[in-house]
Amino acid sequence: MNEPSVVTLRPSGAAARKGDLEQWVRCRLMAGGSEIERLIQLLAKLPGLGPRSARRAALVLLKKRDLLLEPLAAAMTEAAAATRSCEICGNLDSQSPCAICRDGRRDPHVICVVEDVADLWALERASVFRGRYHVLGGALSALDGVTPERLNIASLLARVKDGAVEEVVLAMNATVEGQTTAHYLMDLLGDLKVTRLAHGMPVGGELDYLDEGTLSAAFKARRAL
C-alpha cells in the first residue's frame, strides 16, 4: 500500500509571480506569531508607510531591540501619558497652556490660525512667526461632513472678542477646503484686521514646472519693485 505523499508549499510556476511570491514569503514570516503581524499592521497606518515599508521597519526594530524597539516603546508610552491639547490654542504639549502660549516674548496681539498641529510645527521650524497660534483642528468640508461646529472656531472668536488681538493671520492650506475655511473666517471676524499667506511661486521654482493654479495666484499677487 502506497503511503500518501507529503506536499511542501513552495512558490513555483504561476505561483512564483511577484505578488504571489511576496504573499508566500509574508505568510511564512508571519507564522511565527501574531505580535509581529500586529506591529506591522500598526506601522502600516503611519503616514508614508505602506505594508512593504512597514515590514522593513518592523524588521529593523526587531533586529535592534535594545537600541530602537524598547526605547521607542518607552518613549511612546511616556508621550501618550503626558501629551495633552493646549486649552488656549489647541497645540500638543506636555503642559496646558503650552510652551508657546506661556512664552511672554510672543506677541499676544497677533494670532496665526492653522488647520492642524502639523502646520503649527512647520511654521515654528521656519521661525517666521513670533505671535500666538490657534489650531482649528481641520477645515470645512461638505463632503466629509466637517461643519463649523466641529472646528475650534468658537474658541477663536472668544479669543479675539476682548479687543486685545489686532491681527489674525489665516495660514490655511491652498486647497478648496482651506480656502473655503479662510473665507468663512473672514466673514466672522468682521472689521478685525485679517491677513493671509501669499500664494505663488516657491523659492527656486521654475515657471515651466508650475501648475496653472500656482501661476495664476503668483501673477495676481505681483507687486511693484
VMD Tcl script that draws the C-alpha trace (Angstrom):
set ca {
  {0.00 0.00 0.00}
  {1.43 3.33 -1.09}
  {1.92 5.96 1.60}
  {0.39 9.39 0.96}
  {2.91 11.84 -0.42}
  {3.83 14.97 1.54}
  {3.38 18.20 -0.36}
  {5.71 21.08 0.51}
  {4.32 24.53 -0.19}
  {6.83 26.27 -2.45}
  {6.23 29.04 -4.94}
  {6.60 27.59 -8.41}
  {5.11 28.06 -11.83}
  {2.25 30.55 -11.83}
  {2.52 30.92 -8.04}
  {6.04 32.27 -8.46}
  {4.79 35.56 -9.83}
  {5.97 38.58 -7.89}
  {2.72 39.17 -6.00}
  {2.23 35.50 -5.10}
  {5.85 35.13 -4.06}
  {5.60 38.14 -1.77}
  {2.42 36.75 -0.22}
  {4.05 33.36 0.27}
  {7.11 34.86 1.99}
  {4.87 37.06 4.11}
  {2.82 34.08 5.29}
  {5.96 32.15 6.16}
  {7.34 35.06 8.16}
  {4.10 35.74 9.96}
  {3.73 32.12 11.06}
  {6.00 32.96 13.99}
  {3.44 34.98 15.94}
  {0.55 37.43 15.78}
  {2.50 40.04 17.77}
  {4.77 40.73 14.80}
  {1.78 40.88 12.47}
  {0.08 43.42 14.73}
  {3.26 45.51 14.85}
  {3.41 45.57 11.05}
  {-0.27 46.45 10.74}
  {0.12 49.39 13.15}
  {3.24 50.67 11.41}
  {1.46 50.50 8.07}
  {-1.10 53.01 9.36}
  {1.56 55.70 9.74}
  {1.78 58.37 7.01}
  {4.17 57.39 4.24}
  {4.37 53.73 5.26}
  {2.71 51.01 3.24}
  {2.68 47.26 4.03}
  {6.09 46.66 2.48}
  {7.76 49.63 4.20}
  {6.10 48.64 7.47}
  {7.59 45.15 7.24}
  {11.06 46.59 6.69}
  {10.62 48.99 9.61}
  {9.39 46.19 11.87}
  {12.36 44.03 10.91}
  {14.81 46.84 11.77}
  {13.11 47.39 15.12}
  {13.17 43.70 15.98}
  {16.81 43.32 14.99}
  {17.81 46.33 17.10}
  {15.58 45.65 20.07}
  {17.84 47.20 22.71}
  {18.79 50.27 20.67}
  {15.47 51.04 18.97}
  {12.46 48.92 19.83}
  {12.47 49.12 23.62}
  {13.45 52.83 23.85}
  {10.83 53.66 21.20}
  {8.14 51.73 23.07}
  {9.05 53.51 26.31}
  {9.07 56.94 24.64}
  {5.68 56.31 23.02}
  {4.19 55.19 26.33}
  {5.51 58.30 28.09}
  {4.30 60.59 25.29}
  {0.83 59.03 25.31}
  {0.55 59.58 29.05}
  {1.97 63.12 29.14}
  {0.76 64.77 25.92}
  {-2.37 66.92 26.06}
  {-4.09 69.55 23.97}
  {-3.46 73.18 24.93}
  {-6.59 74.72 26.42}
  {-5.87 78.04 24.67}
  {-4.58 77.33 21.17}
  {-5.03 73.59 20.65}
  {-1.33 72.78 20.27}
  {0.01 69.48 21.60}
  {2.37 69.72 24.56}
  {3.12 68.09 27.88}
  {1.56 71.08 29.68}
  {-1.52 73.21 29.24}
  {-1.22 76.08 28.40}
  {1.54 75.02 26.01}
  {5.05 76.47 25.91}
  {4.13 78.88 23.11}
  {1.14 80.32 24.96}
  {3.22 80.67 28.14}
  {6.09 82.42 26.37}
  {5.98 86.08 27.38}
  {8.22 87.04 24.44}
  {5.44 86.17 21.98}
  {3.31 88.97 20.55}
  {-0.19 88.49 22.05}
  {-1.73 90.94 19.58}
  {-1.29 88.68 16.54}
  {-2.85 85.22 16.15}
  {-1.98 82.82 13.33}
  {-4.79 80.39 12.53}
  {-3.78 76.98 11.16}
  {-5.73 73.87 10.27}
  {-3.64 71.30 12.10}
  {-0.89 70.99 14.71}
  {1.45 69.84 11.93}
  {1.02 73.25 10.27}
  {1.89 75.00 13.53}
  {5.04 72.92 13.90}
  {6.02 73.68 10.29}
  {5.81 77.44 10.93}
  {7.80 77.06 14.12}
  {10.55 75.19 12.28}
  {10.76 78.05 9.79}
  {10.96 80.64 12.62}
  {8.88 83.10 10.60}
  {6.21 83.97 13.19}
  {6.54 85.27 16.73}
  {2.92 85.70 17.72}
  {0.38 83.23 19.10}
  {-1.38 80.39 17.30}
  {-4.84 78.89 17.05}
  {-5.41 75.35 15.75}
  {-8.79 74.77 14.12}
  {-8.49 71.01 14.07}
  {-9.31 70.69 10.38}
  {-11.01 72.53 7.53}
  {-14.61 72.90 6.41}
  {-15.69 70.12 4.07}
  {-19.22 69.35 2.99}
  {-18.17 66.00 1.53}
  {-16.54 64.85 4.76}
  {-19.25 66.34 6.96}
  {-16.91 68.82 8.67}
  {-19.14 71.69 9.78}
  {-18.14 74.85 11.70}
  {-19.39 73.26 14.91}
  {-16.75 70.52 14.59}
  {-13.88 73.01 14.39}
  {-12.35 75.23 17.08}
  {-13.98 78.37 15.67}
  {-15.99 79.38 18.73}
  {-12.84 79.47 20.88}
  {-11.12 81.62 18.23}
  {-13.93 84.15 18.32}
  {-13.75 84.17 22.11}
  {-10.01 84.96 21.98}
  {-10.47 88.00 19.73}
  {-13.58 89.26 21.49}
  {-11.81 91.28 24.19}
  {-10.12 93.55 21.62}
  {-6.53 92.73 22.57}
  {-5.92 90.96 19.26}
  {-5.06 93.38 16.47}
  {-4.43 90.97 13.59}
  {-5.44 87.45 12.61}
  {-3.25 85.65 10.06}
  {-5.07 82.92 8.15}
  {-2.48 80.26 7.33}
  {-4.84 77.86 5.59}
  {-3.71 75.23 3.11}
  {-4.04 76.12 -0.58}
  {-6.88 73.63 -1.07}
  {-10.58 74.07 -1.77}
  {-11.36 73.20 1.84}
  {-8.66 75.52 3.17}
  {-9.78 78.49 1.10}
  {-13.43 77.85 1.98}
  {-12.49 77.91 5.65}
  {-10.50 81.12 5.19}
  {-13.42 82.93 3.54}
  {-15.78 81.72 6.27}
  {-13.48 83.05 8.99}
  {-13.05 86.38 7.22}
  {-16.81 86.91 7.35}
  {-16.96 86.03 11.05}
  {-14.04 88.24 12.09}
  {-15.73 91.35 10.73}
  {-13.75 94.60 10.98}
  {-10.70 92.98 12.59}
  {-7.53 93.13 10.51}
  {-7.29 89.79 8.71}
  {-4.34 88.76 6.54}
  {-3.49 85.54 4.75}
  {-0.35 83.87 3.50}
  {0.75 84.80 -0.01}
  {0.32 82.22 -2.76}
  {2.58 81.96 -5.76}
  {5.98 80.83 -6.94}
  {8.07 78.88 -4.45}
  {11.69 79.82 -3.83}
  {13.78 78.24 -6.57}
  {10.70 77.35 -8.63}
  {10.78 77.38 -12.45}
  {7.79 78.60 -14.46}
  {7.79 75.58 -16.75}
  {7.22 73.21 -13.82}
  {4.45 75.14 -12.03}
  {0.78 74.27 -12.37}
  {-1.77 76.72 -13.74}
  {-3.27 77.49 -10.32}
  {0.09 78.45 -8.84}
  {0.96 80.58 -11.84}
  {-2.40 82.35 -11.68}
  {-2.02 83.11 -7.96}
  {1.54 84.37 -8.46}
  {0.52 86.63 -11.36}
  {-2.38 88.15 -9.42}
  {-0.15 88.78 -6.39}
  {2.56 90.58 -8.39}
  {3.93 93.76 -6.83}
  {5.99 96.78 -7.86}
  {9.75 96.77 -7.32}
}
mol new
graphics top color blue
foreach p $ca { graphics top sphere $p radius 0.5 }
foreach p [lrange $ca 0 end-1] q [lrange $ca 1 end] { graphics top cylinder $p $q radius 0.2 }
display resetview
